Each structure stands twice: as structure tokens, then as C-alpha cells.
Amino acid sequence: MAPRDLTSALRGASLRVTRPRLAVLGAVHDHPHADTDTVIRLVRAELGAVSHQAVYDVLRALTDAGLLRRIQPAGATARYEARVGDNHHHAVCRSCGAIADVDCAVGHTPCLTVSEGHGFVVDEAEVVYWGTCPECATAPDPTMIDAAGRTL
């Protein structure tokens, strides 16, 4: 996303435009599903010395403002993405942890219909598809490689 667009997004969310906010928002736009450590590394590469706490604070402010979405698949660290405003889901690789966006299911989707809402007003459903990404699916099984590196 262009710097002008990032500035407009911050102003549109009634947030002050600061270099750390621009850097964090740009990093997440350029690296969807980045974890906090990755965002910190990217921001520091752009701005130099920035504290962990400053990046955490910016991530929280941008998430609260609806400019970023925080996701945290079971057993994984929190990740951030700039794709907001829709109810998309995620596919997660059990082997390497790669995450991919999955558009919301269409057609008959009984698992997304709450049979008993227990009084809740449901406004979002989060579905995580677990499996193996294409790279891991085609990689040799490490348990089937001998000490010389040959496939058994």
C-alpha cells in the first residue's frame, strides 16, 4: 500500500499519523499473517531503534481502530493481517505453520449456522482449516531419510 494510502487510512480511523504507525501498518500490509517478532524486525529495518512495547502499542491501536485484524490459531502465536472488513477464514499448515486466507464459504454451510445461540447475537464466525501446505505436502518425510541423506 502506498504511503499516501496508509496516511489516509490512519486519518480515516481518527488516528494521529506517526512514523511507527505508518511503519507497522505498511509492514503488515506487505507481510500478511506476520507475527509480532516479524513486525518488530521489519519496523526496525525501516526506522532503526523502536522498542518492542512501541510496536505492541501500535498493533493494539491499529487493531482497535479496525485497520488490522489479530488472528491466533490454536497453539500458534498471534498474527496480524490488513485484510479487514470481511468474514474470511484461514488455512493453517500443521507442519510449517504457514497461513493462507480462505474466502467465506458459500452455499449450504450448516456449521456456520448457530443451532442454539444461547442468547448471543452472533456477528462473526471464525473457521480455521488445518492441513498441510503444498510445500510441506511434497517435501520428503524426514523420518524416511537415512544418515547419508538418502530417501529410504
N, C-alpha and C positions, 0 to 999 in steps of 0.2 A: 504494500500500500504506500502511496506517495506521501512524503512528509506533510504536504498541504492537507491531504485527506485525514491523516492522523490528527493534525491540529483541529480540523473541523469536527472530527469525532469527539475529541475531548471537550471542545467548546459546546457541542451539541448536548453533551451529558452534563453541562454546567460544572466542568472540572477546569481548574487552572492548568494552563499549558506549561509544563516544565520539561526540562531535558530528560530526567529519569522516566517520567510518564511516557514521553514520546519514544524513548529507547525501549521500554518494556512492551508497549503496545506494538511497536514495529517488530520486535523480536518474536512475539507470539504470532503476529500475522505471517511472518516469514517462516516460522517453525511450528506448525500446528502440533498440538499434543506435547509440547515441551514441558519438562518438569522444572521445578524451581531452580535446581542447580544449573540446568542448561540456560535458563533465562538469565540468571546471575552472570554466567560466563559470557553470554552474548552482550549483555548490557555493559559489562566491564570492558569488553573488547572495543565497544563504541565510545564509552565515556571515561574510561580509566577507573579510578578508585570510587566504588559505590558499595555501601555496606549491604550485608545480607538483609538487615532489617529494613532498609530503604526499599529494596526490591520487594520484600514481603508486603510492606505497607502499600506500595503502588499496585501490586497484584490484587490485594484486597479491595482497594479503592476502585480499580477498573472493573473488577468482578461485581462489586456492589452497584456500580453505575450501569451495569449491563453491557459493557464493552467487551468483556471477556467472560468465558464460561469455565468454571473449575469442574473437572471430572476426576473421579478416583475409583477406577475399577477395583474390585475386591482384591486385597493383597498387593496392590500397587501403590506407588507414590502418587500424590496429586499431580495432575497435568492441567495445562491451560490451553484454551483454543479461542480463536477470534470468531468462529462461526457461531453466532448467537441469533436468537430470534426465530429459530425453527426448532422442531422437536426431533432432531436427528439422533441416531444412536451410534454405537461403536462396536467394532470387531477388534478383539484383543488376541494376540498370538500367545499361546501358553508357553512357548519355547523362548522367544526373544523379547516379548513384551511390546512389540510393535502395535500401534493403534491406527485404525482406519475408520473414517466416517462411513456410516451406513444410513441412507435416507430412510425416513419413516416408512414402515410397512404400509402397503396399500391392499385393498381387497378385504377379505374376511380375516379378521385379526382378533380371535376370541381372547387371547392372552392379554390384549391391551384394553379390554373392557372389564371394568371392575364389577364383579358379580355382587359383592357386598362391600359397599363403601364405608360402612361403619360411621356414617355421618361426615366423612371427609368430602370436600369439594376438590376433586382431582383436576389439576391443571397441567400436569406433565407426567409422562411415563418414561422411565429410563430402562432401556433394554441393552444388555451387553451380550454380544455374541462371542463365545470363546472358541478358539480353534487353533489352527496352525497357519501362519502366513505362507505365501508362495515360496519365499526363500528358504524357510525352515523345512517346508514340506519336501523340497528337492535336495536338501543337504544330506550328506551321508550320516547315518546313525553313528555317533561317536563310540557307542558300545560295541560296534561291529568293525572297528579299526584296530589292527594289531600294533605292536610297538614300533614297527618299521613304517607305519602309515598306510599299510595296505588294507583294503576292504576285505573282510572275512566272508 
